[in-house]
Amino acid sequence: MSAFAVVNPRSASGRTGHEWSEIERGLREIYPALSVGFTTRRAEATNLVRRALGEGHSEIIAVGGDGTINEAVNGFFNAEGALAPDAVFAFVTSGTGGDFRKTFGLEAGPQAALAHLKTAKIRAIDIGKVSCLSTEGLPVTRYFINVASFGLSGVIVDQVNRARIAKLFGGAFAFAFHSALGMLKYRDRMVRLRIDGVYDEIDSISTVAVANAQFFGGGMKIAPNAVPHDGEFDVVIIGGAPKLQAIRDLTLIYTGEHIKNPAVRVVRGRKVVAAPVAETHGLAVLIETDGENAGKLPATFEILPAALNLRC
């Protein structure tokens, strides 16, 4: 079996690069025929994965944080669909957030990930696809493996990805800090949401999460009942609560208890169409996918059932 590891040496504030020789030894025990590519800039992992799949590698291992995982997953697909339907994806989490691994109950750190990979089985999981506008207004398509969201969360991700000081204290702190700060400034947006044929409302939203898995934002359990292989999204709609109450309730998101709040609704579905309405007054509603900036509304989110073979 020919495997390819796509490595972000800058993830975890550069710790991945410092620990790479040890991580590589562990990977070569599992994948004797291993090739390696290193990213040097944002979005490069996608191109490296596409090239590796084109060269016939049967398994791709992303080494880095959730952003690296997202970029690697996008390398498995183009606008028409999967590039190599039989290929397998695996990951060694070494980053600031580690949200995707939490749904599977995996421990933090590359050594725990390597130990798990030795006995991990392959399962087919769902993938999300979002068609939206770039911040410049051009049509774009992105794929996501974990959670896509829009509204306040999109603003927070944009701020976190540009932050320097807060990220020095870790991903969880950075997201919590910018979440509390963002809540003070952010005004809810009026958005029309359509989910399959079961939901069609104009809502005042703070954040809407289109969840394939359970965690986002550095450990927030945004969709506690989401299952990444059930063929449906858990769509978590948050909005309508006074600001001070929303800030007080922020800690509930870390346990999943927030879904009991009357200001939170959960709708399950396979397709989500979201668009700002006139009352939004032209304000952009930003989208993030797996913690990466993706664009803005209007957008269509679709689930691709059993679209990726995951070793986990």
Disulfide bonds with the S-S distance in Angstrom:
none
